[in-house]
Amino acid sequence: MEAYSVALVGLFPELTNAFLDVGVVGRAIREQRVRCTRFNPRDYAMDARRTVDDRPFGGGPGMVMMVEPLRAAVRDARTAVPEGSPVVLLSPQGERFDQRLADELVRLPGLILVAARYEGVDERFTADHVDRELSIGDYVISGGELAALVVFDAVARLVPGVLGNPDSTIAESHVDGLLDYPHYTRPEVDGGNRAPAVLLSGDHGAVAKWRRGEALGRTWQRRPGALLDRELSAIDRQLLAGYIRDSREIDIEIQE
């Protein structure tokens, strides 16, 4: 199977060194299931100082990344990924990245991820060379490299064969639109806290039912908006109702 190819375009490729060497992504690269090539716009600068940014027209704080170094870096990046791989700019103005988008991107031939810095990039580069803008959240970080790595990681783990157990991707938070259920391991008792008896029962049907109810309940408590437009089955409605009832009973006991 051909490796899933990603090209990272950014001013600080050294930030990606540890990420590409360890964990799930590092193993996927060593096993040639995922390939990553890095391109630094400074290598395409037009002057000896390797200038990649300048003051914004119209005044204002900060600097703006220039068109030509980015354009040249992306041009070479296209040679490192299959034809049809989109150019994705990590930007605060972009569409909010989520698991649904990760599932969509892994089905593409590959990706070119462009990490912006400073106040942003010249809009002419975005208009002429970017296929999609993505944001990982409504907050400010120093540059797009971290955001690009978040997208890379979320997509890479969905490449067939990257995770040792393919069921791992099915059970995780957000894959089904729900948060994950709680997990427990040894010891059975920690201080005064005991792991749920159902998980030790050996009854796989009861375990699956408990986990589904916990996933629905956690989503109801922590991300209720995720359930607003979701059509729940009769079983899911029953499980959620049971979770809510149990939660309220616990609250009453605590208050007493």
Disulfide bonds with the S-S distance in Angstrom:
none
